[in-house]
Amino acid sequence: MNVVACEGLERVERPETYKQWQVRYHRAGFKQVPLDQELLKRVKIMLKAMDYHDDFRIDEDGEWMLQGWKGRIIFGLAFWKPA
């Protein structure tokens, strides 16, 4: 049994975009907190300093910090608070 979603063994993951999660959070009564531009800048500097692979990217879309690999988003980070 999938203990997170209780959907049985056949369902292992639920791939959804960060935009779909944004809608879910808004419906649940949360408000997105602005992305700290200084934090984003420090992450990008750290990425260059540690000589990560060129195909690994950090970008932003609105209030989301996105991690990507070869042009594909693999992780989205946002901060939320109750509205």
C-alpha positions as CSV (number, residue, x, y, z in Angstrom):
1,M,0.0,0.0,0.0
2,N,1.3,3.4,-0.9
3,V,1.1,5.0,2.6
4,V,1.2,8.6,1.2
5,A,-1.7,8.5,-1.2
6,C,-3.3,5.1,-0.2
7,E,-3.7,4.2,-3.8
8,G,-2.3,0.6,-3.8
9,L,0.9,-0.8,-5.2
10,E,0.3,0.1,-8.9
11,R,0.5,3.8,-8.2
12,V,4.0,4.9,-7.2
13,E,4.3,8.6,-8.1
14,R,2.2,11.5,-9.1
15,P,4.1,13.7,-11.5
16,E,2.6,17.2,-11.4
17,T,4.0,20.5,-12.5
18,Y,4.8,23.3,-10.0
19,K,2.0,25.3,-11.6
20,Q,-0.5,22.6,-10.6
21,W,0.9,22.7,-7.0
22,Q,0.5,26.5,-7.0
23,V,-3.2,26.1,-7.8
24,R,-3.6,23.5,-5.0
25,Y,-1.9,25.7,-2.4
26,H,-4.0,28.7,-3.4
27,R,-7.2,26.6,-3.1
28,A,-6.0,25.4,0.3
29,G,-5.8,29.0,1.5
30,F,-2.1,29.7,1.3
31,K,-0.4,32.8,-0.2
32,Q,2.9,32.6,-1.9
33,V,5.7,34.5,-0.3
34,P,8.1,36.5,-2.6
35,L,11.3,34.7,-3.5
36,D,14.3,36.2,-1.8
37,Q,16.5,37.5,-4.7
38,E,19.6,37.5,-2.5
39,L,19.1,33.8,-1.7
40,L,18.7,33.1,-5.4
41,K,21.8,35.0,-6.2
42,R,23.8,33.2,-3.5
43,V,22.6,29.8,-4.8
44,K,23.7,30.7,-8.4
45,I,27.1,31.9,-7.1
46,M,27.5,28.6,-5.1
47,L,26.6,26.6,-8.3
48,K,29.4,28.3,-10.2
49,A,31.9,28.0,-7.4
50,M,31.4,24.3,-7.0
51,D,31.8,23.8,-10.7
52,Y,28.5,21.9,-11.3
53,H,27.8,20.4,-14.7
54,D,26.7,23.0,-17.3
55,D,23.4,21.2,-17.9
56,F,22.3,21.7,-14.3
57,R,20.4,25.0,-14.0
58,I,18.8,27.3,-11.4
59,D,16.2,29.6,-12.8
60,E,13.1,31.4,-11.5
61,D,9.6,31.7,-12.7
62,G,7.6,34.3,-10.8
63,E,8.0,33.4,-7.1
64,W,9.4,29.9,-7.8
65,M,13.1,28.8,-7.8
66,L,13.5,26.0,-10.3
67,Q,16.2,23.4,-10.6
68,G,16.6,21.8,-13.9
69,W,18.7,19.3,-15.9
70,K,19.1,19.6,-19.7
71,G,16.2,22.0,-20.0
72,R,13.8,19.9,-17.9
73,I,12.5,21.1,-14.6
74,I,13.2,18.6,-11.9
75,F,12.4,20.5,-8.7
76,G,10.4,23.7,-7.9
77,L,10.8,25.5,-4.6
78,A,8.4,28.2,-3.3
79,F,7.6,29.6,0.1
80,W,4.0,29.8,1.4
81,K,2.1,31.2,4.3
82,P,-1.6,30.9,5.4
83,A,-3.6,33.7,3.7
